[in-house]
Amino acid sequence: MREIVLDTETTGISAKNGHRIIEIACLELKNGRPSGAQYCQRLNPGRSIDRGATRVHGITSRHLRHCPEFAEIADSLFDFIADSPLVIHNAPFDLAFLRLETALCGLGEFTPAAVVDTLKMARRRFPGQRNSLDALCRRFSIDCSARHRHGALIDCQLLAQVYTCLKKL
């Protein structure tokens, strides 16, 4: 079975307020294990990045000025995803941004084949506890030492490990 772990970094916290994706990563799982196939792209959002967002991921507008816009990479991204289920931590957040981006470039509404929300999984298994990606990594003793800030690809790699642990419970 093929699944795609997906994460984004954005200019801010609300797609409804016009914030945009600045980095997107996908990691392929085959039968629950990383296959080695991945997709990662930084994007020029055509707008400023909130200071609070930059504190989280460390990405500034200067880093993105020569990067492609979402419309330029949409075909390669969706070719990579194909019809595979997506594994996302806090899926409504990332899906709102993907839907905004596809609408802005005239691709219609983004509708994945299926979505596994690991935040929902964690909340069912650990009600009332912290269930951020960081908290889950600590709970499952997953080494985060390579992660100095949020980044779409490193977060996908960590989430793949968390997802494996959550499925075993």
Legacy VTK file of the C-alpha trace (Angstrom):
# vtk DataFile Version 3.0
C-alpha trace
ASCII
DATASET POLYDATA
POINTS 169 float
0.000 0.000 0.000
1.316 3.444 -0.927
0.751 6.442 1.368
2.193 9.956 1.208
3.253 11.808 4.356
2.774 15.527 3.633
3.724 18.733 5.413
3.814 22.425 4.552
5.412 25.563 5.900
3.477 28.767 5.333
3.624 32.566 5.488
1.216 32.560 8.444
-1.482 30.551 10.151
-4.575 31.246 8.067
-5.287 30.366 4.458
-8.539 32.331 4.872
-6.448 35.458 5.439
-4.448 34.921 2.257
-1.397 33.246 3.740
0.414 30.959 1.324
2.563 27.829 1.198
6.308 28.513 1.129
7.557 24.937 1.449
5.906 21.611 0.748
7.283 18.124 1.256
5.991 14.628 0.639
7.523 11.340 1.724
6.401 8.072 0.168
5.537 5.130 2.404
5.189 1.667 0.892
3.588 -0.859 3.198
4.154 1.524 6.104
7.878 2.082 5.496
9.670 4.990 3.831
10.600 3.961 0.290
13.218 6.678 -0.170
11.067 8.581 -2.670
10.357 12.135 -1.622
9.280 15.481 -2.991
10.345 18.800 -1.474
10.024 22.293 -2.883
10.300 25.814 -1.553
7.918 28.316 -3.131
7.737 32.031 -3.754
4.436 33.053 -2.134
4.298 36.506 -3.706
3.661 38.056 -0.304
5.435 38.760 2.973
5.970 36.189 5.700
4.669 36.899 9.208
7.424 37.280 11.804
5.801 34.612 13.948
5.929 32.138 11.071
9.586 32.950 10.410
10.340 32.249 14.087
8.868 28.762 13.614
10.558 27.731 10.353
13.350 30.283 9.870
12.385 30.982 6.252
12.416 34.599 5.060
11.268 36.230 1.832
14.930 36.600 0.847
15.253 32.777 0.845
12.339 32.474 -1.584
12.804 35.235 -4.135
14.168 32.881 -6.834
11.867 29.959 -6.030
8.994 28.932 -8.313
5.391 29.789 -7.569
2.924 27.024 -6.668
1.400 27.004 -10.167
4.812 26.117 -11.616
5.217 22.984 -9.495
1.592 21.847 -9.142
1.801 19.208 -11.866
4.950 17.593 -10.454
3.526 17.691 -6.917
0.235 16.082 -7.890
2.017 13.533 -10.092
4.016 12.512 -7.012
0.921 12.296 -4.802
-1.160 10.583 -7.511
-4.177 8.859 -5.932
-2.415 7.865 -2.709
-3.850 8.524 0.739
-2.211 11.453 2.534
-0.864 11.248 6.094
-0.888 14.718 7.649
-0.566 16.034 11.204
-3.456 18.493 11.663
-4.812 17.810 8.187
-7.353 20.681 8.067
-4.479 23.192 8.259
-2.439 21.813 5.348
-5.486 20.954 3.255
-6.835 24.508 3.561
-3.564 25.823 2.150
-3.483 23.255 -0.656
-7.062 24.114 -1.575
-6.218 27.821 -1.628
-3.177 27.259 -3.832
-5.029 25.052 -6.317
-7.891 27.542 -6.513
-5.509 30.466 -7.096
-3.899 28.723 -10.047
-7.216 27.584 -11.540
-6.896 23.873 -10.818
-10.225 23.549 -9.026
-10.673 22.097 -5.570
-7.981 19.777 -4.295
-9.616 16.558 -3.149
-7.218 13.829 -2.015
-8.176 10.174 -2.358
-8.094 9.778 1.438
-6.558 11.537 4.426
-5.187 10.154 7.678
-4.962 12.900 10.304
-2.343 11.855 12.837
-3.408 14.622 15.225
-6.893 13.060 15.409
-5.322 9.631 15.890
-3.160 10.940 18.728
-6.051 12.751 20.422
-8.098 9.528 20.421
-5.213 7.550 21.912
-3.961 10.255 24.300
-6.983 12.366 25.255
-6.240 15.529 27.194
-2.492 15.287 26.566
-0.202 17.363 24.355
-0.267 15.858 20.891
1.925 18.188 18.855
4.509 16.539 16.620
7.195 17.479 19.149
5.221 15.994 22.056
4.574 12.771 20.145
8.242 12.450 19.225
9.130 12.761 22.921
6.410 10.274 23.908
7.669 7.703 21.380
11.400 8.432 22.000
11.937 9.548 18.402
15.236 11.387 17.923
14.604 15.010 16.887
18.200 16.188 17.229
18.502 16.910 13.476
15.537 19.292 13.676
16.556 22.786 14.685
13.408 24.434 13.308
10.293 23.267 11.570
10.885 22.267 7.987
8.489 20.427 5.723
10.818 17.531 4.881
12.212 16.915 8.374
8.674 17.136 9.758
7.546 14.508 7.207
10.397 12.236 8.273
9.470 12.602 11.939
5.761 12.211 11.227
6.392 8.969 9.340
7.975 7.561 12.519
5.161 8.898 14.719
2.556 7.432 12.354
4.210 4.007 12.599
4.081 4.215 16.397
0.443 5.385 16.438
-0.625 2.498 14.207
0.915 -0.019 16.618
-1.214 1.188 19.550
LINES 1 170
169 0 1 2 3 4 5 6 7 8 9 10 11 12 13 14 15 16 17 18 19 20 21 22 23 24 25 26 27 28 29 30 31 32 33 34 35 36 37 38 39 40 41 42 43 44 45 46 47 48 49 50 51 52 53 54 55 56 57 58 59 60 61 62 63 64 65 66 67 68 69 70 71 72 73 74 75 76 77 78 79 80 81 82 83 84 85 86 87 88 89 90 91 92 93 94 95 96 97 98 99 100 101 102 103 104 105 106 107 108 109 110 111 112 113 114 115 116 117 118 119 120 121 122 123 124 125 126 127 128 129 130 131 132 133 134 135 136 137 138 139 140 141 142 143 144 145 146 147 148 149 150 151 152 153 154 155 156 157 158 159 160 161 162 163 164 165 166 167 168
